Amino acid sequence: MPKKKAVKKSSTPKRIVLRTGEALVEGGPDCLCAEPEVVIGELDGPVGFSIANLMGNQVQGHTKVFAILNCDVQVRPTTVMVSKVTVNSTRYTNILMGTVQAAIANGVLDAVRAGDIPKAKADDLGIIVSVWLDPAVLKEEKLDCEQLFQNHRQAVAKALKKAMNNEPGIDWLLKNQDKVTHIYHQMAVDGQL
């Protein structure tokens, strides 16, 4: 009787077509809160096509840029950040394209280091980060850029972890649907908006 061949498990993670996540990290004044939304997937799929389209379709006030640790040091997986706010001041631009851009890059690397994003897939995946930087940062006399950096870094890593783990799951959502109320909806109901 012939011996059965052992099935060799592949060390390459399975294909990641498209996953999404979001997170909120607070700390310091409200304007330092970070609430990114992320999309992650293979560069040869819809995420990669979206990245190419975003980079080739620049719009004044909503420039798309790669996440970098510093000039000339782009992170992997390839990550594009897109502002949810129309950028129209030099100071805002410098905060967004400095502190927040570096925080996003570090958050991506933190997610790889933690194993949430498989290191073996770092050259095959792309990430789009839709970033909110509260325009109120411009009114802060002594803006705490280190706290802003940490909030965005942690929020990006958290959003990527949630995306890669499909969190929250559908069972949790169905169980908790009536227990979770959107804060701004509640404020509107309460006449606070």
N, C-alpha and C positions, 0 to 999 in steps of 0.2 A: 504494500500500500504506500503510495507516494506521500512524502511529508508535505504538510501545508506550509506555504511560505508565510512568514510573519508580515503583516501589513505594516508598512513603515509610515508613521505619522509625519506629516509635513510640518516643518518648523516655521514655515511661512504662514502668517495669519491669513484668514479668509478675506476675500474681497470686501471692501467697505465702499458701497456705492454712494450712499448719501445718508448722513445722520445729522441731527440737529440738537442743539442744547442752548440753555440760557441760565444765567445765574445772577444773583444780587449779592454784592459785598458792600457793607457800610463800615464807616469808621471816620471819625472827625466830623466836620460840618457836612450837612446834607449834600452840598455841591461836590463833595469828593466821592460820592457813591459811584459804584461801577455796576453796570447792568448790560453786559455784552450778550449778543445773540450770535451763535456760531453755526456754521455749516461745515461739515468735514466729509471728504470722500476722495475717491481715486482721481488722479489727474487726467486719466484717459476716459473719464466719464463726465456726468453733468456738472460736477464741481469744478473740474479742470476747465471745461468749456466756459463756465461762468466766470472763472478767474481771468481767462484770456479776454473775454468780452468786457469785463470791468476795467481791466488795465488798458484796453484799447479804446474805451469809451469814456474819456475823462470829461467831467462837467465842472465848470467854475463853481466853487463853493462846496463841492462834494468830491474832492480829489481822492482817488484810491491809491494807496501806497502799500508796498511790501512791509511786513513787520521786520524790523532790523534791531540788532543789539546796539549797533552804532553804524555810522556811515561805512559802507563797504563790508558789512557783516550781516547778511540776510540769514534768517533762521530756516530750518527744515523741521517739519514739513513746510512747504511754501505757504505763506500766510499773507492774505490781503486784508487790510483794514479799511472799512468804509464808515465815514461819519454819518450819524443820524441827524446831525445838526448842520445847517448851512454855515460854513466857515467864512467869516468876513472881517476878521481882524488879525493883525500880525501877532499879537500876544496869544490869542486863542490858537492860532496856527502853530506857534512855537510850543505851546503846552501840549497840544494834540500830537504834533509830529515830533515831539521830544519825549516827555515823560510818559505819555500814554502809549505811544508807539513802542518804546522800549519795554514798557510793562507787558504789553501784549506779547512781544517776542519772548520775554522771560516766562510768561505764563504758558506759552506753547512748549517751551523746553522743559518746564516743570512737569507738564502732562506726559511728555515722553519719559522723563526720568522716573516718574511714578509708575510707569507701565500702563497708563491709561491709553496712550497712543503707542502701538508697537514700534519699537525702534527699527525693526526690520522693514517697516513700511514708510519710514520717514521721507524717502526720496520719491515715493509713489503717491502720497496723499497731498491734498491741498485743503486749506482752511480759509473760510471767509469769516471775518469778525465784523459784525455791525456794532459800532461803538457809540455809546452815549457819553459825551462830556458836557456836563451841565454848563451853559453859558454863564451861570452865576459865579464860576471860578474867576471871571474877570473882575468881579466886585470884591473879591477877597484881598484885603490889604497885604496880609502875610500868608500867601498861599502855601500850604504844607505839601510841597511836591513829593516828598518821600511817602506821606500817607496816601496821596493820590496814586503814586506808583504801586504801592503795596495792594491797594484796593483793586486796581485794574489787573495786576498780575494774578492775584488770588481768584478774581472773578473769571478770568479767561481759563485758568487751569480747572476751576470748578465746572464751568460750562462745558469744557471738552470732556471731562470725566463723565458728566451727565449724558452728553451726546453718545459717547462710546459705550455707555451702559444702558442706553435707551431709558433714561430716567427723566421724569417719573414714569413708571410703567402704567399700562392701561388698567390693571387691576387696582392699583393705588388711586388712580384718577377717578375711576368709577366709584370706589368706596368713599372718597373724600370730596366728591364734586359739590355736595351741598354744604360742606364745612369750610370751603375756601371761598373768600369773597375778594375780588380785586379791590385794592385799597382806594384807588381813585374813583371807582364806581361807588364805594361806600361813602367816600367824602362827598360825592355829588348827591347821593340820597340824603345825606345828613345836612345838606345845604352849606357845605364848607368850601365849595369851589366857586 
